[in-house]
Amino acid sequence: MIRRILCLALLLVLAAASPAAAHNVIAGSDLRVAQTIAGTELTVVIQGTRRVPGPLRVSIVAYQPFAGPALQVEVRSLASGRAASGTVRPGGAVQLRVDRTGPHELTLRAGGEVALIPFRVLVERAAGWEFLIYGGLFLAGTLLIGGLLTGTLSRPSTGRYLVAGAAAAAAVAATIVVLEPQLPARQPDGAAPVEPVSGRPYAVGQVRTVPEQPVAGQEFTVRLDLVDGATGRAVDDLAVHHEALAHLVVTSQDGSSFRHVHPLRTAPGRLETRLRADGPGRYLVYAEFERQDSGGQMVSGAFDVTGRAVTVAAPRQHAPPRLTPAAPTAGRPVSIEVDPAGVVRPWLGMPGHLIVRSLDGGFLGHVHAMGSGVPLRFTFSFPVAGRYLAWAQYAVEDRIVTVPFTVDVS
Ligand SMILES: [Cu+2]
């Protein structure tokens, strides 16, 4: 009997020792995705679920005042096709029902724009090890009591066996407790299947505008199409990095116009954002994104705007950033301090962002503020001598502040 129990325990240990999972998926954590939609900057927060069927909370964090109607939100399971929908205002939340784990798509509609955000509903699974630990301890306790009772009831041989069994069961439980940190983490329910090959190729990206020839003052779409160079198929496996599927920086050649937006996924492999140019001329586009199981990458492009300059409100003036050393040298780190115009709130997971472009547009750098104190402090090493256009960005209560400045590097 005892030998059988020990064999069973061993079998359970062997059966549970499946190959290690490569992905580090955290069930129950929130997914935050920045979206520039209906002319405003939002972050969609898909809150982690604890159980299915159950509620899935979707909230919208606004970084700018939003006067439009409520946003329409729909959550659909890609496996069953079942969907639930509701409306939510920026700053608010909506609860939608999900009835299974696995791949889902969140559709966000606002002002005639539609974003399709892919995500997974993940639910934590109890690890097999826990069963063995608690089972082993329970068995040990039961056998020990049995052993003690039979021992006192003058059947010492059976009692000894039971106590020995208890010791064995306790040993199994204790061994697993000790080994647990080395054991592979169990994938949550609904996680993507683990692929044996890691390291997908970079996506081939193409930037274009619709219409092809935008006119100053009129809305147009910047479109980014991503294709896997090896298979020719649309790249639809972007990882959310710095809280967005992609970060798009659009600047006029002279640097007078700067936009940092978060394009909407409108179809597999397609990201789009609506813009309006203030004046004619050449505009440079840089898209930062990351494919799952691949590194971060940047795709750039350009387009020309025709028409006449439109009059726009003069930008707010900001205190110029402080540079140390004041006259930067190429290849040496420079400390850049920015006094925020208000109480800073995290945006894209960081207190502040600094985007630097060379005058000709051949170089674009992006760093984050270090620490959480005031002033916002950045460190940047300019690669070669020359003039650089720079924009420091941060969020305060009701807006995103952009501080443009230029740096001459010797
Ligand atoms: Cu961004």
Boltz pocket constraint, residues with backbone or C-beta under 6 A from the ligand:
constraints:
  - pocket:
      binder: B
      contacts: [[A, 242], [A, 244], [A, 246], [A, 247], [A, 248], [A, 260], [A, 261], [A, 262], [A, 348]]
      max_distance: 6.0
